[in-house]
Amino acid sequence: MRLISLSSLKVTIVVLTVSLLSACGFHLRGDYSVPEELNKVSVTSYDQYSTFTRMMKGQLRMNDVEIVPPAENTPNAYY
């Protein structure tokens, strides 16, 4: 017979983790400021229709970063 059920153990671990994170001063950040030189970025990907690529482009657009074709003077995110 178990003294502690699995669900109560999970809840205890979550509460302990949240308590430790809040005690050390950890805070989730809302939005990030993008440096001025990164207003235009080109994105090169092996699979341009992958979930990661779409999510990354979406986050860049939400932060007002213009996605442009690759050029010599433009930063490039390649993966």
All heavy atoms as a GROMACS GRO file, in nm:
protein
  621
    1MET      N    1   0.083  -0.119   0.000
    1MET     CA    2   0.000   0.000   0.000
    1MET      C    3   0.088   0.126   0.000
    1MET      O    4   0.180   0.136   0.079
    1MET     CB    5  -0.090  -0.003   0.123
    1MET     CG    6  -0.186   0.110   0.128
    1MET     SD    7  -0.269   0.112   0.284
    1MET     CE    8  -0.434   0.107   0.239
    2ARG      N    9   0.058   0.216  -0.089
    2ARG     CA   10   0.136   0.339  -0.099
    2ARG      C   11   0.092   0.439   0.007
    2ARG      O   12  -0.027   0.458   0.031
    2ARG     CB   13   0.120   0.402  -0.236
    2ARG     CG   14   0.184   0.323  -0.345
    2ARG     CD   15   0.170   0.399  -0.473
    2ARG     NE   16   0.245   0.331  -0.578
    2ARG     CZ   17   0.249   0.370  -0.701
    2ARG    NH1   18   0.182   0.477  -0.739
    2ARG    NH2   19   0.319   0.305  -0.790
    3LEU      N   20   0.192   0.506   0.064
    3LEU     CA   21   0.160   0.610   0.162
    3LEU      C   22   0.125   0.742   0.094
    3LEU      O   23   0.042   0.817   0.142
    3LEU     CB   24   0.277   0.630   0.258
    3LEU     CG   25   0.313   0.510   0.346
    3LEU    CD1   26   0.438   0.542   0.427
    3LEU    CD2   27   0.198   0.477   0.439
    4ILE      N   28   0.190   0.768  -0.018
    4ILE     CA   29   0.166   0.891  -0.092
    4ILE      C   30   0.126   0.854  -0.234
    4ILE      O   31   0.194   0.776  -0.300
    4ILE     CB   32   0.294   0.978  -0.096
    4ILE    CG1   33   0.336   1.015   0.045
    4ILE    CG2   34   0.271   1.102  -0.180
    4ILE    CD1   35   0.468   1.090   0.051
    5SER      N   36   0.016   0.909  -0.280
    5SER     CA   37  -0.028   0.878  -0.416
    5SER      C   38   0.057   0.955  -0.518
    5SER      O   39   0.122   1.054  -0.486
    5SER     CB   40  -0.175   0.914  -0.434
    5SER     OG   41  -0.191   1.053  -0.433
    6LEU      N   42   0.057   0.906  -0.640
    6LEU     CA   43   0.138   0.967  -0.746
    6LEU      C   44   0.091   1.109  -0.778
    6LEU      O   45   0.172   1.198  -0.801
    6LEU     CB   46   0.131   0.880  -0.872
    6LEU     CG   47   0.222   0.918  -0.986
    6LEU    CD1   48   0.367   0.916  -0.942
    6LEU    CD2   49   0.201   0.824  -1.103
    7SER      N   50  -0.039   1.133  -0.776
    7SER     CA   51  -0.090   1.268  -0.806
    7SER      C   52  -0.051   1.368  -0.698
    7SER      O   53  -0.017   1.483  -0.729
    7SER     CB   54  -0.241   1.265  -0.825
    7SER     OG   55  -0.304   1.225  -0.706
    8SER      N   56  -0.053   1.328  -0.572
    8SER     CA   57  -0.012   1.421  -0.467
    8SER      C   58   0.138   1.447  -0.471
    8SER      O   59   0.184   1.556  -0.438
    8SER     CB   60  -0.054   1.371  -0.329
    8SER     OG   61   0.014   1.252  -0.298
    9LEU      N   62   0.216   1.350  -0.517
    9LEU     CA   63   0.359   1.370  -0.532
    9LEU      C   64   0.387   1.471  -0.643
    9LEU      O   65   0.473   1.559  -0.628
    9LEU     CB   66   0.428   1.237  -0.563
    9LEU     CG   67   0.579   1.242  -0.581
    9LEU    CD1   68   0.646   1.287  -0.451
    9LEU    CD2   69   0.630   1.107  -0.624
   10LYS      N   70   0.314   1.462  -0.753
   10LYS     CA   71   0.329   1.557  -0.863
   10LYS      C   72   0.295   1.699  -0.818
   10LYS      O   73   0.366   1.794  -0.850
   10LYS     CB   74   0.241   1.519  -0.982
   10LYS     CG   75   0.289   1.398  -1.057
   10LYS     CD   76   0.196   1.367  -1.172
   10LYS     CE   77   0.235   1.242  -1.246
   10LYS     NZ   78   0.142   1.211  -1.356
   11VAL      N   79   0.187   1.714  -0.746
   11VAL     CA   80   0.146   1.846  -0.696
   11VAL      C   81   0.252   1.901  -0.602
   11VAL      O   82   0.288   2.019  -0.609
   11VAL     CB   83   0.008   1.837  -0.626
   11VAL    CG1   84  -0.023   1.966  -0.552
   11VAL    CG2   85  -0.100   1.803  -0.725
   12THR      N   86   0.306   1.818  -0.517
   12THR     CA   87   0.410   1.861  -0.424
   12THR      C   88   0.534   1.908  -0.498
   12THR      O   89   0.593   2.011  -0.464
   12THR     CB   90   0.447   1.746  -0.328
   12THR    OG1   91   0.329   1.701  -0.261
   12THR    CG2   92   0.549   1.790  -0.226
   13ILE      N   93   0.573   1.837  -0.602
   13ILE     CA   94   0.691   1.875  -0.680
   13ILE      C   95   0.668   2.008  -0.751
   13ILE      O   96   0.756   2.094  -0.753
   13ILE     CB   97   0.729   1.764  -0.779
   13ILE    CG1   98   0.784   1.644  -0.702
   13ILE    CG2   99   0.829   1.813  -0.882
   13ILE    CD1  100   0.807   1.522  -0.787
   14VAL      N  101   0.550   2.026  -0.807
   14VAL     CA  102   0.518   2.152  -0.876
   14VAL      C  103   0.520   2.268  -0.778
   14VAL      O  104   0.578   2.374  -0.806
   14VAL     CB  105   0.382   2.143  -0.949
   14VAL    CG1  106   0.335   2.279  -0.995
   14VAL    CG2  107   0.391   2.046  -1.066
   15VAL      N  108   0.458   2.253  -0.663
   15VAL     CA  109   0.454   2.360  -0.563
   15VAL      C  110   0.594   2.392  -0.513
   15VAL      O  111   0.632   2.509  -0.498
   15VAL     CB  112   0.362   2.320  -0.445
   15VAL    CG1  113   0.377   2.415  -0.328
   15VAL    CG2  114   0.217   2.315  -0.491
   16LEU      N  115   0.676   2.290  -0.491
   16LEU     CA  116   0.812   2.311  -0.446
   16LEU      C  117   0.895   2.385  -0.552
   16LEU      O  118   0.968   2.479  -0.521
   16LEU     CB  119   0.878   2.177  -0.413
   16LEU     CG  120   1.022   2.183  -0.364
   16LEU    CD1  121   1.029   2.257  -0.231
   16LEU    CD2  122   1.078   2.043  -0.349
   17THR      N  123   0.880   2.346  -0.679
   17THR     CA  124   0.954   2.411  -0.787
   17THR      C  125   0.913   2.558  -0.800
   17THR      O  126   0.999   2.646  -0.813
   17THR     CB  127   0.929   2.338  -0.920
   17THR    OG1  128   0.967   2.201  -0.906
   17THR    CG2  129   1.006   2.401  -1.033
   18VAL      N  130   0.784   2.586  -0.798
   18VAL     CA  131   0.736   2.724  -0.808
   18VAL      C  132   0.785   2.806  -0.690
   18VAL      O  133   0.827   2.921  -0.706
   18VAL     CB  134   0.582   2.726  -0.818
   18VAL    CG1  135   0.527   2.867  -0.801
   18VAL    CG2  136   0.538   2.667  -0.950
   19SER      N  137   0.784   2.749  -0.572
   19SER     CA  138   0.832   2.820  -0.453
   19SER      C  139   0.980   2.854  -0.464
   19SER      O  140   1.022   2.965  -0.432
   19SER     CB  141   0.809   2.736  -0.328
   19SER     OG  142   0.673   2.712  -0.309
   20LEU      N  143   1.059   2.758  -0.511
   20LEU     CA  144   1.203   2.784  -0.524
   20LEU      C  145   1.231   2.888  -0.631
   20LEU      O  146   1.319   2.973  -0.613
   20LEU     CB  147   1.276   2.653  -0.557
   20LEU     CG  148   1.284   2.552  -0.442
   20LEU    CD1  149   1.344   2.421  -0.492
   20LEU    CD2  150   1.365   2.609  -0.326
   21LEU      N  151   1.159   2.883  -0.743
   21LEU     CA  152   1.181   2.982  -0.848
   21LEU      C  153   1.141   3.122  -0.804
   21LEU      O  154   1.208   3.220  -0.837
   21LEU     CB  155   1.105   2.943  -0.976
   21LEU     CG  156   1.167   2.831  -1.057
   21LEU    CD1  157   1.076   2.795  -1.173
   21LEU    CD2  158   1.304   2.868  -1.107
   22SER      N  159   1.033   3.133  -0.731
   22SER     CA  160   0.991   3.266  -0.686
   22SER      C  161   1.083   3.317  -0.576
   22SER      O  162   1.107   3.438  -0.566
   22SER     CB  163   0.847   3.263  -0.639
   22SER     OG  164   0.835   3.183  -0.523
   23ALA      N  165   1.141   3.229  -0.498
   23ALA     CA  166   1.231   3.270  -0.390
   23ALA      C  167   1.363   3.323  -0.446
   23ALA      O  168   1.426   3.410  -0.386
   23ALA     CB  169   1.257   3.154  -0.295
   24CYS      N  170   1.407   3.273  -0.560
   24CYS     CA  171   1.535   3.317  -0.615
   24CYS      C  172   1.521   3.443  -0.700
   24CYS      O  173   1.619   3.493  -0.752
   24CYS     CB  174   1.601   3.206  -0.696
   24CYS     SG  175   1.529   3.179  -0.859
   25GLY      N  176   1.401   3.493  -0.720
   25GLY     CA  177   1.380   3.616  -0.796
   25GLY      C  178   1.354   3.596  -0.943
   25GLY      O  179   1.359   3.690  -1.020
   26PHE      N  180   1.326   3.474  -0.985
   26PHE     CA  181   1.298   3.446  -1.126
   26PHE      C  182   1.165   3.506  -1.166
   26PHE      O  183   1.066   3.494  -1.096
   26PHE     CB  184   1.295   3.295  -1.148
   26PHE     CG  185   1.258   3.256  -1.289
   26PHE    CD1  186   1.352   3.261  -1.390
   26PHE    CD2  187   1.129   3.214  -1.319
   26PHE    CE1  188   1.318   3.226  -1.519
   26PHE    CE2  189   1.096   3.179  -1.447
   26PHE     CZ  190   1.190   3.185  -1.547
   27HIS      N  191   1.163   3.576  -1.279
   27HIS     CA  192   1.040   3.634  -1.332
   27HIS      C  193   1.033   3.605  -1.481
   27HIS      O  194   1.133   3.616  -1.551
   27HIS     CB  195   1.034   3.785  -1.312
   27HIS     CG  196   1.030   3.826  -1.170
   27HIS    ND1  197   0.923   3.804  -1.088
   27HIS    CD2  198   1.122   3.889  -1.093
   27HIS    CE1  199   0.948   3.851  -0.967
   27HIS    NE2  200   1.069   3.903  -0.967
   28LEU      N  201   0.915   3.571  -1.530
   28LEU     CA  202   0.897   3.556  -1.674
   28LEU      C  203   0.898   3.694  -1.737
   28LEU      O  204   0.838   3.788  -1.685
   28LEU     CB  205   0.764   3.486  -1.704
   28LEU     CG  206   0.756   3.341  -1.660
   28LEU    CD1  207   0.613   3.288  -1.681
   28LEU    CD2  208   0.854   3.256  -1.738
   29ARG      N  209   0.966   3.706  -1.850
   29ARG     CA  210   0.972   3.835  -1.918
   29ARG      C  211   0.858   3.844  -2.017
   29ARG      O  212   0.827   3.748  -2.086
   29ARG     CB  213   1.104   3.849  -1.990
   29ARG     CG  214   1.220   3.859  -1.893
   29ARG     CD  215   1.350   3.878  -1.962
   29ARG     NE  216   1.347   4.000  -2.041
   29ARG     CZ  217   1.448   4.045  -2.109
   29ARG    NH1  218   1.561   3.979  -2.108
   29ARG    NH2  219   1.439   4.155  -2.180
   30GLY      N  220   0.799   3.960  -2.026
   30GLY     CA  221   0.689   3.980  -2.118
   30GLY      C  222   0.734   3.990  -2.262
   30GLY      O  223   0.719   3.898  -2.340
   31ASP      N  224   0.797   4.097  -2.298
   31ASP     CA  225   0.844   4.113  -2.435
   31ASP      C  226   0.991   4.152  -2.432
   31ASP      O  227   1.042   4.202  -2.334
   31ASP     CB  228   0.762   4.216  -2.511
   31ASP     CG  229   0.763   4.352  -2.445
   31ASP    OD1  230   0.809   4.362  -2.330
   31ASP    OD2  231   0.719   4.448  -2.508
   32TYR      N  232   1.057   4.127  -2.540
   32TYR     CA  233   1.200   4.154  -2.550
   32TYR      C  234   1.221   4.272  -2.643
   32TYR      O  235   1.154   4.288  -2.743
   32TYR     CB  236   1.272   4.032  -2.608
   32TYR     CG  237   1.259   3.911  -2.521
   32TYR    CD1  238   1.160   3.818  -2.542
   32TYR    CD2  239   1.348   3.890  -2.417
   32TYR    CE1  240   1.148   3.706  -2.462
   32TYR    CE2  241   1.338   3.779  -2.336
   32TYR     CZ  242   1.238   3.687  -2.359
   32TYR     OH  243   1.226   3.577  -2.279
   33SER      N  244   1.318   4.356  -2.610
   33SER     CA  245   1.351   4.464  -2.701
   33SER      C  246   1.454   4.413  -2.801
   33SER      O  247   1.554   4.355  -2.764
   33SER     CB  248   1.406   4.585  -2.629
   33SER     OG  249   1.436   4.561  -2.498
   34VAL      N  250   1.423   4.434  -2.926
   34VAL     CA  251   1.510   4.389  -3.034
   34VAL      C  252   1.606   4.503  -3.067
   34VAL      O  253   1.562   4.617  -3.087
   34VAL     CB  254   1.426   4.350  -3.158
   34VAL    CG1  255   1.515   4.308  -3.273
   34VAL    CG2  256   1.329   4.239  -3.123
   35PRO      N  257   1.737   4.476  -3.075
   35PRO     CA  258   1.833   4.582  -3.110
   35PRO      C  259   1.801   4.643  -3.247
   35PRO      O  260   1.748   4.576  -3.335
   35PRO     CB  261   1.968   4.509  -3.114
   35PRO     CG  262   1.948   4.385  -3.035
   35PRO     CD  263   1.803   4.349  -3.047
   36GLU      N  264   1.836   4.767  -3.262
   36GLU     CA  265   1.805   4.842  -3.384
   36GLU      C  266   1.866   4.778  -3.509
   36GLU      O  267   1.805   4.778  -3.615
   36GLU     CB  268   1.856   4.986  -3.370
   36GLU     CG  269   1.798   5.083  -3.470
   36GLU     CD  270   1.649   5.102  -3.454
   36GLU    OE1  271   1.599   5.101  -3.341
   36GLU    OE2  272   1.583   5.119  -3.558
   37GLU      N  273   1.985   4.719  -3.496
   37GLU     CA  274   2.050   4.658  -3.614
   37GLU      C  275   1.983   4.529  -3.658
   37GLU      O  276   2.015   4.475  -3.764
   37GLU     CB  277   2.199   4.635  -3.589
   37GLU     CG  278   2.231   4.545  -3.473
   37GLU     CD  279   2.251   4.620  -3.342
   37GLU    OE1  280   2.227   4.741  -3.335
   37GLU    OE2  281   2.289   4.554  -3.245
   38LEU      N  282   1.890   4.478  -3.580
   38LEU     CA  283   1.819   4.355  -3.618
   38LEU      C  284   1.676   4.382  -3.664
   38LEU      O  285   1.590   4.295  -3.653
   38LEU     CB  286   1.819   4.257  -3.501
   38LEU     CG  287   1.955   4.201  -3.460
   38LEU    CD1  288   1.941   4.109  -3.341
   38LEU    CD2  289   2.020   4.129  -3.576
   39ASN      N  290   1.649   4.501  -3.716
   39ASN     CA  291   1.515   4.530  -3.767
   39ASN      C  292   1.484   4.454  -3.894
   39ASN      O  293   1.368   4.429  -3.926
   39ASN     CB  294   1.499   4.680  -3.792
   39ASN     CG  295   1.472   4.755  -3.664
   39ASN    OD1  296   1.424   4.697  -3.568
   39ASN    ND2  297   1.502   4.882  -3.664
   40LYS      N  298   1.589   4.417  -3.968
   40LYS     CA  299   1.573   4.336  -4.090
   40LYS      C  300   1.661   4.212  -4.075
   40LYS      O  301   1.780   4.224  -4.051
   40LYS     CB  302   1.615   4.414  -4.214
   40LYS     CG  303   1.524   4.528  -4.248
   40LYS     CD  304   1.570   4.596  -4.374
   40LYS     CE  305   1.478   4.713  -4.405
   40LYS     NZ  306   1.518   4.780  -4.528
   41VAL      N  307   1.600   4.095  -4.092
   41VAL     CA  308   1.672   3.968  -4.077
   41VAL      C  309   1.628   3.875  -4.189
   41VAL      O  310   1.510   3.872  -4.227
   41VAL     CB  311   1.641   3.902  -3.941
   41VAL    CG1  312   1.704   3.766  -3.929
   41VAL    CG2  313   1.685   3.991  -3.827
   42SER      N  314   1.722   3.798  -4.242
   42SER     CA  315   1.685   3.693  -4.337
   42SER      C  316   1.688   3.560  -4.263
   42SER      O  317   1.769   3.540  -4.173
   42SER     CB  318   1.780   3.691  -4.457
   42SER     OG  319   1.908   3.653  -4.416
   43VAL      N  320   1.597   3.472  -4.299
   43VAL     CA  321   1.587   3.340  -4.234
   43VAL      C  322   1.609   3.234  -4.340
   43VAL      O  323   1.537   3.228  -4.440
   43VAL     CB  324   1.450   3.322  -4.167
   43VAL    CG1  325   1.437   3.184  -4.107
   43VAL    CG2  326   1.427   3.429  -4.062
   44THR      N  327   1.711   3.150  -4.319
   44THR     CA  328   1.741   3.040  -4.409
   44THR      C  329   1.722   2.911  -4.334
   44THR      O  330   1.778   2.891  -4.227
   44THR     CB  331   1.887   3.049  -4.460
   44THR    OG1  332   1.908   3.178  -4.516
   44THR    CG2  333   1.914   2.943  -4.564
   45SER      N  334   1.640   2.822  -4.390
   45SER     CA  335   1.609   2.697  -4.322
   45SER      C  336   1.609   2.582  -4.421
   45SER      O  337   1.575   2.599  -4.538
   45SER     CB  338   1.471   2.708  -4.257
   45SER     OG  339   1.430   2.584  -4.208
   46TYR      N  340   1.648   2.464  -4.373
   46TYR     CA  341   1.644   2.345  -4.456
   46TYR      C  342   1.499   2.314  -4.496
   46TYR      O  343   1.472   2.280  -4.609
   46TYR     CB  344   1.705   2.228  -4.381
   46TYR     CG  345   1.696   2.098  -4.455
   46TYR    CD1  346   1.776   2.072  -4.566
   46TYR    CD2  347   1.606   2.000  -4.416
   46TYR    CE1  348   1.766   1.954  -4.636
   46TYR    CE2  349   1.596   1.881  -4.485
   46TYR     CZ  350   1.677   1.858  -4.594
   46TYR     OH  351   1.667   1.740  -4.662
   47ASP      N  352   1.408   2.326  -4.400
   47ASP     CA  353   1.266   2.302  -4.425
   47ASP      C  354   1.189   2.428  -4.389
   47ASP      O  355   1.159   2.453  -4.273
   47ASP     CB  356   1.216   2.184  -4.342
   47ASP     CG  357   1.070   2.151  -4.366
   47ASP    OD1  358   1.010   2.209  -4.460
   47ASP    OD2  359   1.015   2.068  -4.292
   48GLN      N  360   1.158   2.511  -4.488
   48GLN     CA  361   1.095   2.639  -4.461
   48GLN      C  362   0.950   2.627  -4.413
   48GLN      O  363   0.891   2.726  -4.369
   48GLN     CB  364   1.102   2.729  -4.583
   48GLN     CG  365   1.028   2.677  -4.704
   48GLN     CD  366   1.045   2.770  -4.822
   48GLN    OE1  367   1.095   2.882  -4.808
   48GLN    NE2  368   1.005   2.725  -4.938
   49TYR      N  369   0.892   2.508  -4.419
   49TYR     CA  370   0.754   2.489  -4.375
   49TYR      C  371   0.746   2.413  -4.243
   49TYR      O  372   0.638   2.372  -4.201
   49TYR     CB  373   0.674   2.416  -4.483
   49TYR     CG  374   0.671   2.492  -4.613
   49TYR    CD1  375   0.743   2.448  -4.722
   49TYR    CD2  376   0.600   2.611  -4.625
   49TYR    CE1  377   0.743   2.518  -4.841
   49TYR    CE2  378   0.600   2.682  -4.743
   49TYR     CZ  379   0.671   2.636  -4.851
   49TYR     OH  380   0.672   2.706  -4.968
   50SER      N  381   0.859   2.393  -4.175
   50SER     CA  382   0.856   2.321  -4.048
   50SER      C  383   0.790   2.407  -3.940
   50SER      O  384   0.778   2.529  -3.952
   50SER     CB  385   0.998   2.284  -4.005
   50SER     OG  386   1.069   2.399  -3.966
   51THR      N  387   0.748   2.341  -3.835
   51THR     CA  388   0.682   2.411  -3.725
   51THR      C  389   0.776   2.514  -3.663
   51THR      O  390   0.736   2.627  -3.633
   51THR     CB  391   0.636   2.310  -3.619
   51THR    OG1  392   0.552   2.214  -3.681
   51THR    CG2  393   0.560   2.378  -3.507
   52PHE      N  394   0.902   2.475  -3.644
   52PHE     CA  395   0.998   2.566  -3.583
   52PHE      C  396   1.018   2.692  -3.668
   52PHE      O  397   1.020   2.804  -3.615
   52PHE     CB  398   1.132   2.496  -3.561
   52PHE     CG  399   1.235   2.584  -3.500
   52PHE    CD1  400   1.229   2.618  -3.366
   52PHE    CD2  401   1.339   2.636  -3.575
   52PHE    CE1  402   1.322   2.701  -3.308
   52PHE    CE2  403   1.433   2.718  -3.520
   52PHE     CZ  404   1.426   2.751  -3.386
   53THR      N  405   1.032   2.674  -3.799
   53THR     CA  406   1.051   2.788  -3.888
   53THR      C  407   0.931   2.882  -3.883
   53THR      O  408   0.946   3.004  -3.874
   53THR     CB  409   1.076   2.741  -4.032
   53THR    OG1  410   1.186   2.652  -4.034
   53THR    CG2  411   1.102   2.857  -4.125
   54ARG      N  412   0.813   2.825  -3.888
   54ARG     CA  413   0.692   2.908  -3.885
   54ARG      C  414   0.680   2.982  -3.751
   54ARG      O  415   0.644   3.100  -3.747
   54ARG     CB  416   0.569   2.824  -3.912
   54ARG     CG  417   0.559   2.783  -4.058
   54ARG     CD  418   0.432   2.709  -4.090
   54ARG     NE  419   0.447   2.571  -4.042
   54ARG     CZ  420   0.355   2.504  -3.973
   54ARG    NH1  421   0.240   2.558  -3.946
   54ARG    NH2  422   0.378   2.380  -3.935
   55MET      N  423   0.712   2.913  -3.641
   55MET     CA  424   0.705   2.978  -3.510
   55MET      C  425   0.808   3.090  -3.497
   55MET      O  426   0.779   3.198  -3.444
   55MET     CB  427   0.724   2.875  -3.399
   55MET     CG  428   0.606   2.782  -3.380
   55MET     SD  429   0.636   2.651  -3.260
   55MET     CE  430   0.688   2.741  -3.119
   56MET      N  431   0.929   3.065  -3.548
   56MET     CA  432   1.034   3.165  -3.539
   56MET      C  433   0.998   3.289  -3.621
   56MET      O  434   1.012   3.402  -3.574
   56MET     CB  435   1.167   3.108  -3.587
   56MET     CG  436   1.283   3.201  -3.562
   56MET     SD  437   1.439   3.123  -3.588
   56MET     CE  438   1.470   3.172  -3.756
   57LYS      N  439   0.950   3.269  -3.742
   57LYS     CA  440   0.909   3.382  -3.825
   57LYS      C  441   0.793   3.458  -3.762
   57LYS      O  442   0.788   3.581  -3.767
   57LYS     CB  443   0.872   3.335  -3.965
   57LYS     CG  444   0.993   3.297  -4.049
   57LYS     CD  445   0.951   3.255  -4.190
   57LYS     CE  446   1.071   3.224  -4.276
   57LYS     NZ  447   1.032   3.186  -4.413
   58GLY      N  448   0.701   3.385  -3.702
   58GLY     CA  449   0.589   3.450  -3.634
   58GLY      C  450   0.635   3.537  -3.517
   58GLY      O  451   0.587   3.649  -3.499
   59GLN      N  452   0.731   3.486  -3.439
   59GLN     CA  453   0.782   3.564  -3.327
   59GLN      C  454   0.858   3.688  -3.375
   59GLN      O  455   0.849   3.795  -3.315
   59GLN     CB  456   0.874   3.478  -3.240
   59GLN     CG  457   0.801   3.373  -3.159
   59GLN     CD  458   0.710   3.436  -3.056
   59GLN    OE1  459   0.745   3.533  -2.989
   59GLN    NE2  460   0.591   3.380  -3.044
   60LEU      N  461   0.933   3.672  -3.484
   60LEU     CA  462   1.003   3.787  -3.539
   60LEU      C  463   0.905   3.894  -3.586
   60LEU      O  464   0.923   4.013  -3.560
   60LEU     CB  465   1.094   3.744  -3.655
   60LEU     CG  466   1.218   3.665  -3.616
   60LEU    CD1  467   1.286   3.608  -3.740
   60LEU    CD2  468   1.314   3.751  -3.537
   61ARG      N  469   0.799   3.851  -3.654
   61ARG     CA  470   0.698   3.948  -3.703
   61ARG      C  471   0.627   4.017  -3.586
   61ARG      O  472   0.597   4.135  -3.593
   61ARG     CB  473   0.597   3.877  -3.791
   61ARG     CG  474   0.651   3.843  -3.928
   61ARG     CD  475   0.543   3.786  -4.020
   61ARG     NE  476   0.603   3.732  -4.139
   61ARG     CZ  477   0.615   3.603  -4.166
   61ARG    NH1  478   0.567   3.512  -4.082
   61ARG    NH2  479   0.673   3.562  -4.276
   62MET      N  480   0.599   3.941  -3.479
   62MET     CA  481   0.533   4.001  -3.363
   62MET      C  482   0.620   4.108  -3.298
   62MET      O  483   0.568   4.201  -3.235
   62MET     CB  484   0.498   3.894  -3.258
   62MET     CG  485   0.376   3.815  -3.294
   62MET     SD  486   0.318   3.696  -3.172
   62MET     CE  487   0.422   3.706  -3.035
   63ASN      N  488   0.752   4.098  -3.313
   63ASN     CA  489   0.843   4.196  -3.256
   63ASN      C  490   0.886   4.300  -3.359
   63ASN      O  491   0.988   4.365  -3.344
   63ASN     CB  492   0.966   4.126  -3.198
   63ASN     CG  493   0.932   4.057  -3.068
   63ASN    OD1  494   0.891   4.122  -2.973
   63ASN    ND2  495   0.946   3.926  -3.065
   64ASP      N  496   0.806   4.314  -3.466
   64ASP     CA  497   0.828   4.415  -3.570
   64ASP      C  498   0.964   4.401  -3.639
   64ASP      O  499   1.030   4.501  -3.671
   64ASP     CB  500   0.812   4.557  -3.514
   64ASP     CG  501   0.672   4.583  -3.465
   64ASP    OD1  502   0.577   4.530  -3.527
   64ASP    OD2  503   0.656   4.655  -3.365
   65VAL      N  504   1.006   4.276  -3.662
   65VAL     CA  505   1.128   4.250  -3.738
   65VAL      C  506   1.086   4.212  -3.879
   65VAL      O  507   1.003   4.125  -3.899
   65VAL     CB  508   1.210   4.136  -3.674
   65VAL    CG1  509   1.331   4.102  -3.759
   65VAL    CG2  510   1.253   4.173  -3.533
   66GLU      N  511   1.144   4.282  -3.976
   66GLU     CA  512   1.112   4.256  -4.116
   66GLU      C  513   1.197   4.139  -4.166
   66GLU      O  514   1.319   4.139  -4.152
   66GLU     CB  515   1.139   4.380  -4.200
   66GLU     CG  516   1.102   4.367  -4.344
   66GLU     CD  517   1.135   4.492  -4.424
   66GLU    OE1  518   1.173   4.594  -4.364
   66GLU    OE2  519   1.122   4.486  -4.547
   67ILE      N  520   1.132   4.039  -4.226
   67ILE     CA  521   1.203   3.923  -4.280
   67ILE      C  522   1.226   3.949  -4.429
   67ILE      O  523   1.132   3.969  -4.504
   67ILE     CB  524   1.122   3.795  -4.258
   67ILE    CG1  525   1.103   3.774  -4.108
   67ILE    CG2  526   1.193   3.675  -4.319
   67ILE    CD1  527   1.010   3.661  -4.072
   68VAL      N  528   1.355   3.953  -4.468
   68VAL     CA  529   1.393   3.987  -4.604
   68VAL      C  530   1.474   3.873  -4.665
   68VAL      O  531   1.524   3.787  -4.593
   68VAL     CB  532   1.476   4.118  -4.606
   68VAL    CG1  533   1.394   4.235  -4.557
   68VAL    CG2  534   1.602   4.103  -4.524
   69PRO      N  535   1.488   3.872  -4.799
   69PRO     CA  536   1.574   3.770  -4.862
   69PRO      C  537   1.720   3.789  -4.820
   69PRO      O  538   1.761   3.900  -4.785
   69PRO     CB  539   1.558   3.797  -5.012
   69PRO     CG  540   1.436   3.880  -5.024
   69PRO     CD  541   1.418   3.953  -4.895
   70PRO      N  542   1.800   3.682  -4.822
   70PRO     CA  543   1.942   3.693  -4.781
   70PRO      C  544   2.017   3.796  -4.865
   70PRO      O  545   2.000   3.805  -4.986
   70PRO     CB  546   1.997   3.553  -4.806
   70PRO     CG  547   1.878   3.463  -4.806
   70PRO     CD  548   1.764   3.545  -4.856
   71ALA      N  549   2.099   3.874  -4.798
   71ALA     CA  550   2.184   3.974  -4.863
   71ALA      C  551   2.314   3.984  -4.783
   71ALA      O  552   2.322   3.938  -4.669
   71ALA     CB  553   2.115   4.109  -4.869
   72GLU      N  554   2.414   4.045  -4.843
   72GLU     CA  555   2.545   4.051  -4.779
   72GLU      C  556   2.545   4.136  -4.651
   72GLU      O  557   2.611   4.106  -4.553
   72GLU     CB  558   2.647   4.108  -4.877
   72GLU     CG  559   2.789   4.104  -4.825
   72GLU     CD  560   2.887   4.149  -4.930
   72GLU    OE1  561   2.872   4.112  -5.047
   72GLU    OE2  562   2.978   4.223  -4.893
   73ASN      N  563   2.466   4.242  -4.649
   73ASN     CA  564   2.465   4.334  -4.535
   73ASN      C  565   2.349   4.309  -4.439
   73ASN      O  566   2.321   4.392  -4.354
   73ASN     CB  567   2.462   4.478  -4.586
   73ASN     CG  568   2.340   4.505  -4.670
   73ASN    OD1  569   2.268   4.414  -4.708
   73ASN    ND2  570   2.319   4.631  -4.705
   74THR      N  571   2.282   4.194  -4.450
   74THR     CA  572   2.168   4.162  -4.364
   74THR      C  573   2.203   4.043  -4.275
   74THR      O  574   2.253   3.942  -4.325
   74THR     CB  575   2.045   4.127  -4.450
   74THR    OG1  576   2.019   4.234  -4.540
   74THR    CG2  577   1.923   4.104  -4.364
   75PRO      N  578   2.175   4.052  -4.145
   75PRO     CA  579   2.198   3.935  -4.058
   75PRO      C  580   2.112   3.817  -4.104
   75PRO      O  581   1.998   3.834  -4.148
   75PRO     CB  582   2.154   3.982  -3.920
   75PRO     CG  583   2.147   4.131  -3.927
   75PRO     CD  584   2.125   4.165  -4.071
   76ASN      N  585   2.167   3.696  -4.094
   76ASN     CA  586   2.097   3.578  -4.141
   76ASN      C  587   2.085   3.477  -4.028
   76ASN      O  588   2.184   3.442  -3.964
   76ASN     CB  589   2.172   3.517  -4.259
   76ASN     CG  590   2.097   3.402  -4.323
   76ASN    OD1  591   1.978   3.388  -4.303
   76ASN    ND2  592   2.167   3.319  -4.398
   77ALA      N  593   1.965   3.428  -4.005
   77ALA     CA  594   1.941   3.320  -3.909
   77ALA      C  595   1.936   3.191  -3.988
   77ALA      O  596   1.841   3.167  -4.062
   77ALA     CB  597   1.811   3.344  -3.834
   78TYR      N  598   2.042   3.110  -3.979
   78TYR     CA  599   2.051   2.987  -4.056
   78TYR      C  600   2.048   2.869  -3.962
   78TYR      O  601   2.120   2.863  -3.864
   78TYR     CB  602   2.180   2.985  -4.138
   78TYR     CG  603   2.198   2.858  -4.218
   78TYR    CD1  604   2.129   2.841  -4.336
   78TYR    CD2  605   2.280   2.758  -4.175
   78TYR    CE1  606   2.141   2.725  -4.410
   78TYR    CE2  607   2.295   2.641  -4.247
   78TYR     CZ  608   2.224   2.626  -4.364
   78TYR     OH  609   2.237   2.511  -4.438
   79TYR      N  610   1.964   2.772  -3.992
   79TYR     CA  611   1.961   2.647  -3.915
   79TYR      C  612   1.919   2.535  -4.002
   79TYR      O  613   1.859   2.546  -4.104
   79TYR     CB  614   1.872   2.660  -3.791
   79TYR     CG  615   1.730   2.694  -3.822
   79TYR    CD1  616   1.636   2.595  -3.829
   79TYR    CD2  617   1.691   2.824  -3.847
   79TYR    CE1  618   1.504   2.626  -3.858
   79TYR    CE2  619   1.561   2.855  -3.875
   79TYR     CZ  620   1.469   2.755  -3.882
   79TYR     OH  621   1.339   2.784  -3.910
   0.00000   0.00000   0.00000
